[in-house]
Amino acid sequence: MLLIIVGGSLVIAFLPMTIGGHFVPGLEGLLIVSITFGLLIGLTGVWLALSPPKLRIAPAGVTFTTWRSWSYRWKDVHNFRPMGRVTGFPLGRMVGFDFVADHPQQARRTLREFNKSLAGAQAAFPGGWEMKAPKLADLLNQARERWLTA
């Protein structure tokens, strides 16, 4: 992942410099924006490689951590499942889930329903885990059932 992001960043950064192998004068501003954008993508790749996202499954619930943490109690979420596609964008590595009907944060209900109509789930964990999405979804459903009945 890091190699792809850094390599892509370099391509983006140096793209405005040449068209047909020659430097194009007058594109200095675009060059600066491209280099800045490329560096931001590269730094994001380095940060993700050094501190990858984490998914913690515990008796109290599931916690997803990237640059911040989102925690969900087992009684507030259900129906974990691998995601499908959204208008050609592959979501197959993501694990979607829904919130129970009487979830306390009803202010976000509209966004959740929009997500469900578009992607098939009210919320999702991104892909890139050590196990495939169907297996992770099964594991999350089993953990929820196990710890809700305990």
N, C-alpha and C positions, 0 to 999 in steps of 0.2 A: 504494500500500500504506500509506504513512504517513497519508494523508488518511482512509482507512478505519479504521485502528487508532485514531487520535486522535479521530475522530468517534464511533466506537463506545465509546471510553473515556469521552467526555463524556456520552453517553447513559447508560452504566452508572453513572457517578458521580452524576448528578442524578435517576435514576429513583426512589430511595426518598423524595426530597423531595416529590414530588407524586403524588397519586392523584386523578384527576379535576380537576386544576388547583389543588389546595389542598395546602399543607404538612400532613403527618401528624405530629402530636406523638408522642413516644415512640420515634421511629425514628432518634434521633441516633446511636446506636451503629452501626446498619446504614448510615447515611449516611457515617460515618467509614470503615467497612470498604469501602464502595463507592467512595468517593473515592480511598482508598489503592490499591485494586485497579485502578481506572481510570488512576491516575497510573503505576502499574507497567506496565500494558499500553501506555500512551502513550510512556513512556520506552523500553520495548522496541522499539516502532515507530520511534522516533527513532534508536536505536542501530542497528537493522537497516538503516535508510535511509542512515545515514552510513557504516556498515561492513557491506556486504552479504556474504553467504556467498560463498566462492570455491572453485572446483574447479580444481585444477592437474593437468594431464596431462603427464607427463614420462617419459623412458625408464626411470626407476627404478620408476615406479608412479603411482598417483593419490592426491592429497591433497585432503581436504575440510576447509575451515576456516570456523568460525563463531566462537564464543567460545573454542574450542580447536581443535586440528587432529587429524584422523585420517588416517593414511597407510597405504596398502595397496600392497604390492609386487605386480607383475603375476603372479608365480608363486603368490601366495596367494589370488587372487580370479579369478572367471571368470563367464561367462554373464550379462553385463549385458543388461537388458531393461526395457522400460517396464512399470510396475506397473498392475494392474487395480483392482478395488474390494474393499473390506473392509466387509461388512455395510452397504452404502449409502454409505460414506465414500469419496469419489473420490480415488484415488491416481494417476490417469492422468498427472500431471506428474512423478511420481517415477520414478527409475531404480533398479531393484532389481538385486542381484547375489548370488552365492553364494561361499562360501569353498571352497577345494580340500579334498579329504577328509582330507589329513594336515596341516591347518593347525595350527601350534604351540599355539594357545590353545584347547585342547579343553575347558577349564573352562566356556566360554560356549556349548558345543555345544547344551545343552538349550534355552537362550533362542533360539539361531539356528534350531533345528528348530521351535520354537513360532512364531517369526516366519514361517518358510516355510509352515507349515500354515495360518496365519491370512492372510498377505498374499501368499504366493507367492514370497517371496525371503527369504534369511537376513538380509540387510541392505539398506539403500537410501540413496540420496542424495535429499534433498527436491527439490521442484519449484521453479519460479521462475527457471530459467536462460534465457539468451538464445535457446536453441534448444529445440525440442520434444523430449520424452522419447524417442521412437523414434529420432530423429536422434542425440541424445546417446548413447544406448545403442549404436548402430552405431559411432559414433566411438570409444567406449571399447573395444568389441570389436576394432575395427581396430587401435587403438593397442596393445592387449595382444598381439595376434598379431604385429604388426610388431616390437615390442621384445622379445618372448620369443624370436623366431627370430633376432634380430640378435646 
